[in-house]
């Protein structure tokens, strides 16, 4: 072990700058009322001594911890295997780092983890929370609400009506509470674009491999598929829809089911790129050519996943990293009293929802 090194104190900075301890405290904590020449002397003394404010003491003055909890409602095996989460976390981390805030990552695997996260948030360790990948029966929104922590959600929440998030005795309902702030992409519109493209190619037996239908993104993409296929003769065949779970393994299982049910399927819209990868493997193993026999479209445009697919994957692009960055911006703006310290790439409507556009990226699979 190395011995602890004595750190410069507030008193040492005051002595070097020739000012009072109270003046130094106001400058390092961002307070007002210090003339610029004195403030510059303090900043110079801080730099010369290498003074670092004690965060615990600073929090007592500013009532801010400069830390944000990022709560992902998935087990760690899923979070660290799916590049979607890496992209969203990268966007969040970039924005928080740019504003000298720490990211505290909290993952949930079961009910015990929910209670642990709730205790941590209620303990006053962070200024706010960013929460994503929620499932419809997830107790986290209610627990976070009860902890009194400012929150921005990633993805459209699946409750509404009540002024509070769902929790014990408060079941979720359809719609979204106008007071909830969240960032999402146009899942339904992106799905419609993908399926229209397949229909425009002349495909008529267009199947859909869904995501986990206890998540609103999967439900919205299924609705977009149905919007288009409802106008296609035979397009409402329920055998053409198979529920999956946003994973490559789930895509493989769903594709096998589709080929058993509907061997004449000529196109597949998969709920995300990883699901599409699984579908491509099964089609290749079954002797189907892509796109000649079966065209395939994914959703996300996660690089290099989509580019390295065989063949390269046509997909619906959503800006996952920007979604994470924007979530952090909105939270920081709320914590600063509505002053947008970072600027945003999209305005926040009165209902608190920011919906980012999607774009169809055409490659070789469709």
C-alpha positions as CSV (number, residue, x, y, z in Angstrom):
1,X,0.0,0.0,0.0
2,X,1.1,3.6,-0.7
3,X,0.8,6.2,2.1
4,X,-1.9,8.8,1.8
5,X,-0.7,12.1,0.5
6,X,-1.8,15.2,2.3
7,X,-4.1,17.3,0.0
8,X,-4.1,21.1,-0.2
9,X,-6.8,22.6,2.0
10,X,-9.2,25.5,1.6
11,X,-7.1,27.4,4.2
12,X,-4.0,26.8,2.2
13,X,-5.6,28.2,-1.0
14,X,-6.9,31.3,1.0
15,X,-3.4,31.9,2.4
16,X,-1.8,31.7,-1.1
17,X,-4.4,34.0,-2.6
18,X,-4.4,36.4,0.3
19,X,-8.2,36.2,0.8
20,X,-10.5,34.8,3.4
21,X,-11.6,31.1,3.5
22,X,-15.2,32.2,2.8
23,X,-14.1,33.9,-0.4
24,X,-12.3,30.8,-1.6
25,X,-15.4,28.7,-0.8
26,X,-17.6,31.0,-2.8
27,X,-15.3,30.9,-5.8
28,X,-14.7,27.1,-5.9
29,X,-18.4,26.5,-5.4
30,X,-19.6,28.8,-8.1
31,X,-21.1,31.4,-5.9
32,X,-21.6,35.1,-6.6
33,X,-20.4,38.2,-4.9
34,X,-16.6,38.0,-5.4
35,X,-14.9,40.7,-7.5
36,X,-13.2,39.3,-10.6
37,X,-9.6,40.3,-9.5
38,X,-10.0,38.4,-6.2
39,X,-11.7,35.4,-8.0
40,X,-8.8,35.3,-10.5
41,X,-6.3,35.2,-7.6
42,X,-8.2,32.3,-6.0
43,X,-8.3,30.4,-9.3
44,X,-4.6,30.9,-9.7
45,X,-3.9,29.6,-6.2
46,X,-6.1,26.6,-6.8
47,X,-4.1,25.8,-10.0
48,X,-0.7,26.3,-8.3
49,X,-1.5,24.1,-5.3
50,X,-3.5,21.5,-7.2
51,X,-6.5,22.0,-4.9
52,X,-9.4,19.6,-5.4
53,X,-12.7,20.5,-3.6
54,X,-14.0,18.0,-1.2
55,X,-17.2,16.7,-2.8
56,X,-18.9,15.9,0.4
57,X,-18.3,19.4,1.8
58,X,-19.1,21.0,-1.5
59,X,-22.5,19.1,-1.6
60,X,-23.4,20.7,1.7
61,X,-23.0,24.1,0.2
62,X,-24.4,23.6,-3.4
63,X,-26.9,20.8,-2.5
64,X,-25.6,19.1,-5.7
65,X,-23.6,15.9,-6.0
66,X,-22.6,16.3,-9.6
67,X,-23.5,12.6,-10.1
68,X,-26.3,11.0,-12.1
69,X,-27.6,7.4,-11.8
70,X,-28.1,5.5,-15.0
71,X,-30.5,2.7,-14.3
72,X,-30.8,0.0,-16.9
73,X,-33.6,-2.4,-16.3
74,X,-31.8,-5.4,-17.6
75,X,-29.4,-8.0,-16.2
76,X,-25.6,-7.4,-16.8
77,X,-25.4,-10.4,-19.2
78,X,-27.8,-8.6,-21.6
79,X,-26.3,-5.1,-21.1
80,X,-22.7,-6.1,-21.8
81,X,-23.6,-8.3,-24.8
82,X,-25.9,-5.9,-26.7
83,X,-24.1,-3.0,-28.5
84,X,-27.4,-0.9,-28.2
85,X,-26.6,-0.3,-24.5
86,X,-23.0,0.5,-25.2
87,X,-24.0,3.2,-27.7
88,X,-26.6,4.7,-25.4
89,X,-24.2,4.7,-22.4
90,X,-21.6,6.3,-24.6
91,X,-23.9,9.2,-25.4
92,X,-24.9,9.7,-21.8
93,X,-21.3,9.5,-20.6
94,X,-20.1,12.1,-23.2
95,X,-22.7,14.6,-22.1
96,X,-22.2,14.1,-18.4
97,X,-18.4,14.3,-18.7
98,X,-18.7,17.5,-20.6
99,X,-20.5,19.0,-17.6
100,X,-18.2,17.5,-15.0
101,X,-20.9,15.0,-13.8
102,X,-20.2,11.4,-12.7
103,X,-22.1,8.5,-14.2
104,X,-23.2,5.8,-11.7
105,X,-24.3,2.7,-13.5
106,X,-27.0,0.6,-11.8
107,X,-28.3,-2.7,-13.3
108,X,-31.3,-4.7,-12.2
109,X,-31.6,-8.5,-12.4
110,X,-34.5,-9.2,-10.1
111,X,-36.7,-7.8,-7.3
112,X,-33.8,-7.6,-4.8
113,X,-32.0,-5.3,-7.2
114,X,-35.0,-3.1,-7.5
115,X,-35.0,-2.6,-3.8
116,X,-31.3,-1.9,-3.7
117,X,-31.6,0.7,-6.5
118,X,-34.5,2.4,-4.7
119,X,-32.5,2.6,-1.4
120,X,-29.5,4.0,-3.2
121,X,-31.6,6.7,-5.0
122,X,-33.5,7.6,-1.9
123,X,-30.2,7.9,0.0
124,X,-29.4,11.2,-1.8
125,X,-26.3,10.0,-3.5
126,X,-27.1,11.5,-7.0
127,X,-28.9,14.5,-8.4
128,X,-31.1,12.6,-10.8
129,X,-31.6,9.4,-12.8
130,X,-31.7,8.3,-16.4
131,X,-33.7,5.1,-16.8
132,X,-34.1,3.0,-19.9
133,X,-35.1,-0.5,-21.2
134,X,-38.1,-0.6,-18.9
135,X,-40.6,-3.5,-19.1
136,X,-44.3,-2.9,-18.6
137,X,-44.5,-4.6,-15.2
138,X,-41.3,-3.0,-13.9
139,X,-41.7,-1.5,-10.4
140,X,-38.7,0.9,-11.0
141,X,-40.7,3.9,-12.1
142,X,-42.9,3.8,-8.9
143,X,-39.8,3.3,-6.7
144,X,-37.9,6.1,-8.3
145,X,-40.9,8.4,-8.0
146,X,-41.2,7.6,-4.3
147,X,-37.5,8.4,-3.9
148,X,-38.2,11.9,-5.2
149,X,-35.4,11.8,-7.8
150,X,-35.7,13.9,-11.0
151,X,-35.8,11.4,-13.9
152,X,-35.6,11.2,-17.7
153,X,-36.7,8.0,-19.3
154,X,-35.2,6.4,-22.4
155,X,-38.1,5.0,-24.5
156,X,-41.8,5.7,-24.2
157,X,-43.1,4.7,-20.8
158,X,-46.0,2.3,-20.8
159,X,-48.2,4.0,-18.2
160,X,-50.4,7.0,-18.0
161,X,-53.5,8.6,-16.4
162,X,-52.2,8.7,-12.8
163,X,-50.0,11.7,-11.9
164,X,-47.5,9.3,-10.5
165,X,-45.6,6.5,-12.1
166,X,-47.0,3.0,-11.5
167,X,-46.1,1.3,-8.3
168,X,-47.7,-0.8,-5.5
169,X,-51.4,-0.2,-5.8
170,X,-50.9,1.9,-8.9
171,X,-51.0,-0.3,-12.0
172,X,-49.8,1.1,-15.3
173,X,-52.3,2.1,-17.9
174,X,-52.1,2.8,-21.6
175,X,-50.8,6.2,-22.7
176,X,-48.2,8.4,-21.1
177,X,-48.5,10.9,-18.2
178,X,-47.9,14.4,-19.6
179,X,-45.5,15.1,-16.7
180,X,-43.1,12.4,-17.7
181,X,-40.0,13.4,-19.6
182,X,-38.7,10.8,-22.1
183,X,-36.6,10.5,-25.3
184,X,-37.5,7.9,-27.9
185,X,-37.3,7.4,-31.7
186,X,-40.2,7.1,-34.1
187,X,-40.5,3.4,-33.7
188,X,-43.9,3.1,-35.4
189,X,-43.0,5.4,-38.3
190,X,-39.7,3.6,-38.8
191,X,-41.4,0.2,-38.9
192,X,-44.0,1.5,-41.5
193,X,-41.1,2.7,-43.7
194,X,-39.4,-0.6,-43.6
195,X,-42.5,-2.7,-44.3
196,X,-43.6,-0.3,-47.1
197,X,-40.1,-0.8,-48.7
198,X,-40.6,-4.5,-48.7
199,X,-44.1,-4.3,-50.2
200,X,-42.8,-1.9,-52.8
201,X,-40.2,-4.5,-53.8
202,X,-43.1,-6.8,-54.6
203,X,-43.0,-8.9,-51.5
204,X,-46.4,-10.1,-50.3
205,X,-45.7,-12.7,-47.6
206,X,-43.9,-10.2,-45.2
207,X,-43.3,-11.6,-41.8
208,X,-42.4,-9.8,-38.6
209,X,-40.2,-11.0,-35.8
210,X,-41.1,-8.8,-32.8
211,X,-39.1,-7.7,-29.9
212,X,-40.2,-8.4,-26.3
213,X,-43.8,-7.3,-26.3
214,X,-43.6,-6.1,-22.7
215,X,-41.6,-3.2,-24.0
216,X,-43.2,-0.2,-25.8
217,X,-40.6,-0.1,-28.6
218,X,-41.5,-3.6,-29.7
219,X,-45.3,-2.9,-29.5
220,X,-44.8,0.3,-31.5
221,X,-42.8,-1.5,-34.2
222,X,-45.5,-4.3,-34.4
223,X,-48.1,-1.6,-34.8
224,X,-46.2,0.0,-37.6
225,X,-45.9,-3.4,-39.4
226,X,-49.7,-3.9,-39.0
227,X,-50.4,-0.4,-40.3
228,X,-48.9,-1.4,-43.7
229,X,-49.8,-5.1,-43.9
230,X,-53.4,-4.4,-43.1
231,X,-53.7,-3.1,-46.7
232,X,-51.9,-6.0,-48.3
233,X,-54.0,-9.1,-49.4
234,X,-53.3,-11.8,-46.9
235,X,-51.1,-9.5,-44.9
236,X,-53.1,-9.9,-41.7
237,X,-52.2,-13.6,-41.4
238,X,-51.3,-14.1,-37.7
239,X,-48.9,-16.8,-38.6
240,X,-46.6,-14.2,-40.1
241,X,-45.9,-12.6,-36.7
242,X,-43.6,-14.4,-34.2
243,X,-42.7,-12.9,-30.8
244,X,-39.0,-12.8,-29.9
245,X,-36.7,-10.9,-27.5
246,X,-34.3,-8.6,-29.4
247,X,-31.5,-11.2,-29.3
248,X,-29.8,-13.2,-32.1
249,X,-30.8,-16.5,-30.5
250,X,-34.4,-15.2,-30.3
251,X,-34.2,-14.3,-34.0
252,X,-33.0,-17.8,-34.9
253,X,-35.8,-19.5,-33.0
254,X,-38.4,-17.2,-34.5
255,X,-37.1,-17.7,-38.0
256,X,-37.3,-21.4,-37.7
257,X,-40.9,-21.1,-36.5
258,X,-41.7,-18.9,-39.4
259,X,-40.3,-21.3,-42.0
260,X,-42.3,-24.1,-40.4
261,X,-45.5,-22.1,-40.4
262,X,-45.1,-20.2,-43.6
263,X,-42.5,-21.8,-46.0
264,X,-43.6,-19.3,-48.7
265,X,-42.5,-16.3,-46.6
266,X,-40.6,-13.9,-49.0
267,X,-39.6,-11.0,-46.6
268,X,-38.9,-10.5,-42.9
269,X,-39.0,-7.3,-40.9
270,X,-37.0,-7.9,-37.7
271,X,-37.5,-5.8,-34.6
272,X,-33.8,-5.0,-34.3
273,X,-30.5,-5.8,-36.0
274,X,-29.5,-8.6,-33.6
275,X,-32.8,-10.4,-34.3
276,X,-32.1,-9.9,-38.0
277,X,-28.7,-11.5,-37.6
278,X,-30.3,-14.6,-36.1
279,X,-32.9,-14.7,-38.9
280,X,-30.1,-14.5,-41.6
281,X,-28.2,-17.4,-40.1
282,X,-31.3,-19.7,-40.2
283,X,-32.2,-18.6,-43.8
284,X,-28.7,-19.3,-45.0
285,X,-28.7,-22.7,-43.3
286,X,-32.1,-23.5,-44.9
287,X,-30.8,-22.8,-48.4
288,X,-32.8,-19.5,-48.8
289,X,-31.0,-16.8,-50.7
290,X,-31.1,-13.2,-49.3
291,X,-32.5,-11.1,-50.8
292,X,-33.5,-13.2,-53.9
293,X,-35.7,-15.6,-52.0
294,X,-36.3,-13.7,-48.7
295,X,-35.6,-10.0,-48.1
296,X,-34.6,-9.0,-44.6
297,X,-34.8,-5.6,-42.8
298,X,-33.6,-4.8,-39.3
299,X,-34.0,-1.9,-36.9
300,X,-31.3,0.3,-35.2
301,X,-28.4,0.4,-37.7
302,X,-25.8,-0.5,-35.1
303,X,-22.4,-0.4,-36.7
304,X,-20.5,-2.6,-37.3
305,X,-23.3,-5.2,-36.7
306,X,-25.4,-4.1,-39.7
307,X,-22.4,-3.7,-42.1
308,X,-20.8,-7.0,-41.2
309,X,-24.0,-9.0,-41.6
310,X,-24.0,-11.5,-44.5
311,X,-25.3,-9.9,-46.7
312,X,-25.0,-6.3,-45.2
313,X,-28.2,-5.4,-43.6
314,X,-30.9,-3.0,-44.8
315,X,-32.2,-1.5,-41.6
316,X,-34.0,1.4,-39.9
317,X,-31.5,3.8,-38.4
318,X,-32.1,5.5,-35.1
319,X,-29.4,7.7,-33.5
320,X,-28.9,5.6,-30.3
321,X,-25.9,7.6,-29.1
322,X,-27.8,10.9,-29.6
323,X,-30.7,9.6,-27.7
324,X,-28.5,9.0,-24.7
325,X,-26.8,12.4,-25.0
326,X,-30.2,14.1,-25.2
327,X,-31.5,12.3,-22.2
328,X,-28.6,13.6,-20.2
329,X,-29.0,17.1,-21.6
330,X,-32.7,17.2,-20.6
331,X,-31.9,16.0,-17.1
332,X,-29.1,18.5,-16.6
333,X,-31.3,21.3,-18.0
334,X,-34.0,20.4,-15.4
335,X,-31.4,20.3,-12.6
336,X,-30.1,23.7,-13.5
337,X,-33.6,25.3,-13.2
338,X,-34.5,25.2,-16.8
339,X,-31.4,26.8,-18.1
340,X,-30.1,24.7,-21.0
341,X,-26.4,24.6,-20.3
342,X,-25.7,22.3,-23.2
343,X,-28.2,23.2,-25.9
344,X,-30.3,20.4,-27.5
345,X,-30.8,19.1,-30.9
346,X,-34.6,18.9,-30.4
347,X,-37.1,21.0,-28.5
348,X,-39.0,19.5,-25.6
349,X,-42.8,19.7,-26.3
350,X,-45.2,20.6,-23.5
351,X,-45.8,16.9,-22.9
352,X,-42.2,16.2,-22.1
353,X,-41.6,13.8,-25.0
354,X,-38.7,14.1,-27.5
355,X,-39.2,11.8,-30.5
356,X,-36.2,11.5,-32.8
357,X,-36.7,10.7,-36.5
358,X,-35.7,7.4,-38.1
359,X,-34.2,6.7,-41.6
360,X,-34.2,3.6,-43.8
361,X,-30.6,2.6,-44.7
362,X,-30.6,0.5,-47.8
363,X,-28.0,-2.2,-48.2
364,X,-27.9,-5.7,-49.8
365,X,-30.4,-7.6,-47.7
366,X,-33.5,-5.9,-49.1
